[in-house]
Amino acid sequence: MPENDATRDRDLLIHAAREAGKIASGFFGGRFHSEDKPDGAGPVTEADLSVNVMLEETLQAARPGYGWLSEESEDSDTRLARERVFVIDPLDGTRSFINGDNTWAHSMAVVENGVPVAAAVYLPMLDRLYAAAKGQGATLNGAPLRASSRSKLTGATVLCARPALQPQHWKHGKVPGVIKKYRPSLAYRLALVAEGRYDAMLTLRDSWEWDIAAGALLLEEAGAIASDRKGGPLRFNNAHPQVNGVVAAGAGIHGALVGALA
């Protein structure tokens, strides 16, 4: 994708993210319907669905040749034949949204031949808008991002859920001496590592593409590395839209973090 196309797609996603924030903020803190999705897939609210409708209408009208993959839309294998695909989580951190917490986000990316080329992650209640275009860098509210330059794994701050630091996940049961932190939105965790506020993040569970595609580009453009749990590259627009966990970190400790995993 030419640089100007990636930039135009990034700008389109930025505009869409702000519009999504207006819709979701209108529901936040008020009364809204929510229900649990089948097969333990988590909750969904009126806000998720309303944002998804707006995004699908707006983005597909702007780029009718692009495929569509969203957490809240019925999937279709027609996207597999498209060179470029929107990968969308209308509201990442729905449980936080329901609980009245402010760390939920809108996460959206354009993927070209399996690789993210434009991204936006927006947290309306914190007014934090992360964005990136391939080869053009990553920003937070317009200011350039740079990932951590830390070179030692011991003492690193790592965003993860508690189960990720259980001994069975690590070689010889030896958990690295890292400082665990947590944020409920996976997209926000990735963005925080791109920002350099934390040294790394990891999730060892199979991860949905819509949670991580935007964050993966933010990390790359901020000088960090994002991989699956085995250190392999993250590829998107798969027939089954999941990847084998995520390990993201500054370049100085990414290899050590992957190498320490069982």
FIMIVEX-128736 format. One line per 4 residues: number of its first residue (from 1); their letters; for each residue x, y, z of C-alpha. Coordinates in Angstrom, 1 decimal. Layout:
BEGIN
NUM) A) X:Y:Z  ...
***
This chain:
BEGIN
1) MPEN) 0.0:0.0:0.0  1.4:3.4:-0.9  2.2:5.6:2.1  -0.5:8.2:1.1
5) DATR) -3.1:5.4:1.1  -2.1:4.2:4.5  -2.2:7.8:5.8  -5.7:8.4:4.3
9) DRDL) -6.9:5.2:5.9  -5.4:6.2:9.2  -7.2:9.5:9.0  -10.4:7.8:8.1
13) LIHA) -10.1:5.6:11.2  -9.3:8.5:13.4  -12.5:10.3:12.3  -14.5:7.1:12.8
17) AREA) -13.0:6.5:16.2  -14.1:9.9:17.4  -17.6:9.4:16.1  -17.7:6.0:17.9
21) GKIA) -16.6:7.7:21.1  -19.6:10.1:20.8  -22.0:7.2:20.5  -20.6:5.1:23.3
25) SGFF) -20.2:8.0:25.7  -24.0:8.7:25.2  -24.7:5.3:26.8  -21.9:5.3:29.4
29) GGRF) -23.0:5.8:32.9  -26.7:5.5:32.0  -29.2:2.7:31.6  -28.6:0.4:28.6
33) HSED) -29.4:-3.2:27.7  -26.7:-5.8:27.9  -26.6:-9.6:27.5  -24.1:-12.5:27.5
37) KPDG) -23.2:-13.8:24.1  -23.3:-17.6:23.4  -20.5:-20.0:24.3  -19.0:-17.8:27.0
41) AGPV) -17.9:-15.1:24.5  -18.6:-12.3:27.0  -21.1:-9.5:27.3  -22.4:-7.2:24.6
45) TEAD) -24.3:-4.0:25.1  -26.4:-1.5:23.1  -23.3:0.6:22.9  -21.3:-2.1:21.2
49) LSVN) -24.0:-2.7:18.7  -24.7:0.9:18.0  -21.1:1.7:17.4  -20.7:-1.3:15.2
53) VMLE) -23.6:-0.2:13.0  -22.2:3.2:12.5  -18.7:1.9:11.8  -19.8:-0.6:9.3
57) ETLQ) -21.9:1.9:7.4  -19.4:4.7:7.5  -16.2:2.7:6.8  -17.6:0.4:4.1
61) AARP) -19.2:3.4:2.3  -15.8:5.1:2.3  -13.9:2.0:1.2  -16.4:-0.3:-0.6
65) GYGW) -13.6:-2.6:-1.9  -12.3:-3.5:1.6  -13.4:-6.6:3.5  -15.0:-6.5:6.9
69) LSEE) -14.2:-8.3:10.2  -15.7:-7.1:13.4  -16.4:-8.7:16.8  -20.1:-7.7:16.5
73) SEDS) -20.8:-8.5:12.8  -21.6:-11.9:11.4  -18.4:-13.2:9.8  -18.2:-14.0:6.1
77) DTRL) -15.4:-15.7:4.1  -15.7:-13.1:1.4  -13.2:-11.0:3.3  -10.5:-13.7:2.7
81) ARER) -10.5:-12.7:-1.0  -10.0:-9.0:-0.3  -6.5:-7.4:-0.4  -7.5:-4.9:2.3
85) VFVI) -9.8:-5.6:5.3  -11.1:-3.5:8.2  -10.5:-5.3:11.5  -12.7:-3.8:14.1
89) DPLD) -13.6:-4.0:17.8  -16.4:-1.5:18.3  -15.9:-1.5:22.1  -12.9:-3.3:23.7
93) GTRS) -13.4:-3.7:27.4  -17.1:-4.2:27.5  -17.1:-5.4:31.1  -15.3:-2.2:32.1
97) FING) -17.9:-0.2:30.3  -20.7:-2.0:32.1  -19.0:-1.5:35.4  -18.5:2.2:34.9
101) DNTW) -14.7:2.1:34.5  -13.1:4.4:32.0  -10.5:2.2:30.3  -12.6:0.9:27.5
105) AHSM) -11.6:1.6:23.9  -12.5:1.6:20.3  -10.0:-0.4:18.3  -9.8:-0.4:14.5
109) AVVE) -7.3:-1.3:11.8  -6.9:-1.7:8.1  -5.0:-4.9:7.2  -3.4:-5.4:3.8
113) NGVP) -2.4:-9.0:2.8  -2.4:-10.0:6.5  -0.3:-7.0:7.7  -1.8:-3.9:9.6
117) VAAA) -1.2:-0.7:7.7  -3.4:1.8:9.4  -4.7:1.9:13.0  -6.6:3.9:15.6
121) VYLP) -7.3:3.1:19.3  -9.4:5.6:21.1  -10.4:5.9:24.8  -13.1:8.5:24.9
125) MLDR) -13.3:8.9:28.6  -9.6:9.6:28.9  -9.4:11.5:25.6  -6.5:9.4:24.4
129) LYAA) -6.3:8.7:20.7  -3.5:6.5:19.5  -3.0:6.3:15.7  -0.5:4.9:13.2
133) AKGQ) 0.1:4.5:9.5  2.7:2.0:8.2  6.0:3.7:7.8  4.7:6.9:9.2
137) GATL) 5.2:6.4:12.9  2.7:6.2:15.8  1.2:9.0:17.8  -0.9:9.7:20.9
141) NGAP) -3.1:12.8:20.4  -0.7:13.8:17.6  2.6:13.4:19.7  5.1:10.8:18.5
145) LRAS) 5.3:7.5:20.5  8.4:5.6:21.4  8.5:2.2:23.1  10.6:1.4:26.1
149) SRSK) 14.4:1.0:25.6  14.8:-1.3:28.6  17.4:-4.1:28.0  16.8:-6.3:31.1
153) LTGA) 13.8:-8.4:31.7  14.2:-8.5:35.5  12.3:-5.6:36.9  10.4:-4.9:33.7
157) TVLC) 6.8:-3.7:34.0  4.5:-6.2:32.2  0.8:-5.8:31.6  -0.9:-9.1:31.9
161) ARPA) -3.6:-11.1:33.7  -2.7:-13.0:36.8  -2.9:-16.5:35.2  -0.1:-15.5:32.7
165) LQPQ) 2.4:-15.5:35.6  1.6:-19.0:36.9  4.7:-21.3:36.9  3.4:-23.8:34.4
169) HWKH) 3.7:-21.2:31.6  7.4:-20.7:32.1  10.5:-22.8:31.5  11.3:-25.0:34.5
173) GKVP) 8.5:-23.2:36.3  10.7:-20.2:36.8  8.6:-17.0:36.5  10.7:-13.9:35.6
177) GVIK) 11.1:-11.2:38.2  8.8:-8.7:36.5  6.4:-6.2:38.0  2.8:-7.2:37.0
181) KYRP) 0.3:-4.5:36.0  -3.1:-4.8:34.4  -5.6:-3.0:32.2  -8.8:-4.7:31.1
185) SLAY) -8.7:-3.6:27.4  -6.3:-5.6:25.4  -6.1:-2.8:22.8  -5.2:-0.3:25.5
189) RLAL) -2.5:-2.6:26.9  -0.8:-2.8:23.5  -1.1:1.0:23.1  0.5:1.6:26.6
193) VAEG) 3.5:-0.5:25.6  3.8:1.4:22.3  3.7:4.6:24.4  6.6:3.4:26.6
197) RYDA) 4.6:3.7:29.8  5.1:-0.1:30.3  7.9:-2.3:29.1  5.8:-5.3:27.8
201) MLTL) 2.5:-7.0:27.7  1.5:-10.6:27.2  -1.6:-12.8:26.9  -1.1:-16.5:26.5
205) RDSW) -4.6:-17.3:25.4  -5.7:-17.5:21.8  -6.5:-13.8:20.9  -9.1:-12.4:18.6
209) EWDI) -7.7:-10.4:15.7  -10.0:-7.4:16.4  -8.5:-7.0:19.9  -4.9:-6.7:18.6
213) AAGA) -4.6:-5.7:15.0  -4.5:-2.0:15.7  -2.2:-2.3:18.6  0.2:-4.4:16.6
217) LLLE) 0.8:-1.6:14.2  1.1:1.0:17.0  3.9:-1.2:18.5  5.7:-1.7:15.3
221) EAGA) 5.7:2.0:14.4  6.8:2.9:18.0  9.9:0.6:17.7  8.6:-2.3:19.7
225) IASD) 8.0:-5.9:18.7  4.7:-7.8:18.7  4.6:-11.6:18.1  2.6:-14.6:19.0
229) RKGG) 3.6:-16.5:22.2  6.2:-18.5:20.3  7.8:-15.5:18.8  6.3:-15.9:15.4
233) PLRF) 4.9:-13.0:13.3  1.3:-11.9:13.8  -0.8:-12.3:10.7  -4.3:-11.1:10.3
237) NNAH) -7.4:-11.9:8.2  -7.1:-15.6:8.9  -10.0:-17.9:8.1  -10.4:-18.4:11.9
241) PQVN) -9.6:-14.9:13.2  -7.4:-15.7:16.1  -3.7:-15.8:16.8  -1.7:-17.9:19.3
245) GVVA) -1.4:-15.4:22.1  0.5:-12.1:22.0  3.9:-11.1:23.4  4.7:-7.4:22.9
249) AGAG) 7.7:-5.5:24.3  10.4:-3.1:23.6  13.1:-4.6:21.3  15.5:-4.9:24.1
253) IHGA) 13.5:-7.5:26.1  11.1:-9.1:23.6  13.5:-12.0:22.9  14.1:-12.6:26.5
257) LVGA) 10.4:-12.6:27.3  9.6:-15.1:24.6  12.6:-17.2:25.5  11.5:-17.5:29.1
261) LA) 8.1:-19.0:28.2  7.6:-22.7:28.3
***
